[in-house]
Amino acid sequence: MKFLIKNDLQKLIDDNVFIVLLFAAMICVLSASFFKEPVTYWITIVASSLVT
């Protein structure tokens, strides 16, 4: 069972979309807890850095 879960997680981690969403979620949490800035502000920064 653990082996199957590890395989599924590895497939998800290999997916770039999952990485981008995870990174965006981490930025949201950090901005909400530490910086007290609007979450959309940080999402815009992340999106612009990924596009360029």
N, C-alpha and C positions, 0 to 999 in steps of 0.2 A: 504493500500500500504506500509506504513512504517513497519507494522507488518510483512509483507512478506519479506521485505528487511532484517529486523532484523533476521528472521529465517534463511535466506540464509547465512547471515554473520556468524551466530552462527555455522552453519554446516561447513563453511569454516574454522572458527577458531578452531573447534574441530579436523580438519584434520591436522595431524602432518606435512605433506608435505607443507601445506600452511604456517605453523609456521616456518619451516626451511627456506623456500624461503623468507618470510618476514624478518627473522633475517639476512639472507645473504644480502638482499637488504639494510637493515639498516646499516650493516657493510660497504657495498660499499659506501653509502652516507657519513658515518662518515670518512672513510679513504680518500675519495676524498676531503672533505671539511676541515677537521681538520689536519689529520696526513700527508697528501701529500705523502702517501706511495702507491706503486702499489696495485691495488684492488685485484689482484690475490694472493698477499701475505696474505691479511686478509681472503680471501676466504679459502686459505689453512689452516690457523689457525683454522677457524670455523669448517671446515670439519674434521680436525684431532681431535678437541675437541669433536665433535659429535660422532666420531667413537670409541674413547677410553672410 
